Amino acid sequence: GMRRQRASLRDHRRDVLLTVIGTTSASGVYQSKQEIINKAFGPLLGQLDDGSMTRFVDRAAEGDKLFLVFGGAGHAGNGVGYDQTKCWPLVMRGGRIVEITVCLDTDLSRRVVG
């Protein structure tokens, strides 16, 4: 089913190294869960009237790598529809996520956040 991305990130108990691709205001490398919430996802989700409803699409794994594909939908206060597809390559160690790279339509993100 669908669930809010913000809630699922808050449920992740340990810090991870997160890289958001591109040159948007949310793009960059983050090293703590709080920094990810405050600087990467918070500004985007704050612009969406109804948050970002996320649905799992697919996954693949090889060795210590896991690839997740998500679809997201929402509506920004500025009238932009947020129909986003994201691929998250993850690195696993000791049964936990240690690195995430967020690949997404950065042009769409820029139009929502500014």
C-alpha positions in Angstrom: 0.0 0.0 0.0 0.9 3.7 0.0 2.5 5.5 2.9 4.0 8.8 3.7 7.7 9.0 3.0 8.3 11.3 6.0 6.9 8.7 8.4 9.0 5.9 6.9 12.2 7.9 7.2 11.5 8.8 10.8 11.1 5.1 11.5 14.7 4.4 10.3 16.6 4.3 13.6 20.2 4.8 12.4 22.0 7.4 10.5 22.9 6.7 6.9 25.0 8.4 4.3 22.5 9.9 1.8 23.2 11.5 -1.5 20.5 13.3 -3.4 21.6 13.7 -7.1 21.5 17.0 -9.0 21.8 20.7 -8.3 18.5 21.4 -6.6 18.3 23.0 -3.1 17.8 19.5 -1.7 20.8 18.0 -3.6 23.9 17.1 -1.7 25.4 14.6 0.7 23.8 14.2 4.2 25.2 12.2 7.1 22.5 12.1 9.7 18.8 11.3 9.8 17.9 14.7 11.2 19.9 16.5 8.4 18.1 14.4 5.8 14.7 15.3 7.3 15.5 19.0 7.7 17.4 19.7 4.5 16.6 17.0 1.9 13.0 15.8 2.3 11.5 18.4 4.7 11.5 21.4 2.2 10.0 19.3 -0.6 7.3 17.7 1.6 6.6 21.1 3.1 5.6 22.4 -0.4 3.2 19.5 -1.1 -0.3 20.2 0.1 -1.0 16.5 0.8 2.5 15.3 1.5 4.1 12.7 -0.9 2.1 9.5 -1.1 4.7 6.8 -2.0 4.2 3.4 -3.4 6.8 0.7 -3.8 7.3 -0.3 -7.5 10.2 -2.8 -7.7 13.4 -4.0 -6.2 16.6 -5.8 -7.3 19.6 -7.0 -5.3 23.1 -8.1 -6.0 25.9 -8.6 -3.4 25.7 -5.7 -0.8 23.6 -3.5 -3.2 19.8 -3.2 -3.1 17.9 -1.1 -5.7 14.4 0.1 -4.8 12.0 1.9 -7.2 9.2 4.1 -5.8 6.5 6.1 -7.3 5.3 9.2 -5.6 2.4 11.6 -6.1 1.3 14.9 -4.5 0.2 18.4 -5.4 2.3 21.5 -4.6 0.7 24.7 -3.3 2.1 26.4 -6.5 -0.1 24.2 -8.7 2.6 21.8 -9.8 1.6 18.1 -9.8 4.3 16.0 -8.2 4.2 12.7 -10.1 7.7 11.4 -9.3 9.6 8.2 -9.9 12.6 7.6 -7.7 15.3 4.9 -7.7 17.3 4.4 -4.6 20.5 2.4 -4.9 21.4 1.3 -1.3 24.5 -0.2 0.2 23.9 -2.8 3.0 26.4 -3.8 5.7 25.7 -6.2 8.5 22.0 -6.4 7.6 21.5 -2.6 7.7 21.4 0.3 5.2 24.6 2.4 5.3 24.3 4.4 2.1 21.5 5.6 -0.1 21.6 7.5 -3.3 18.3 9.2 -4.3 17.9 9.3 -8.1 14.8 11.3 -9.2 13.5 13.9 -11.6 15.4 16.9 -10.3 13.7 19.3 -12.7 10.3 18.4 -11.2 11.7 18.8 -7.7 13.0 22.2 -8.5 9.6 23.3 -9.9 8.0 22.2 -6.6 10.6 23.6 -4.2 11.9 26.5 -6.2 
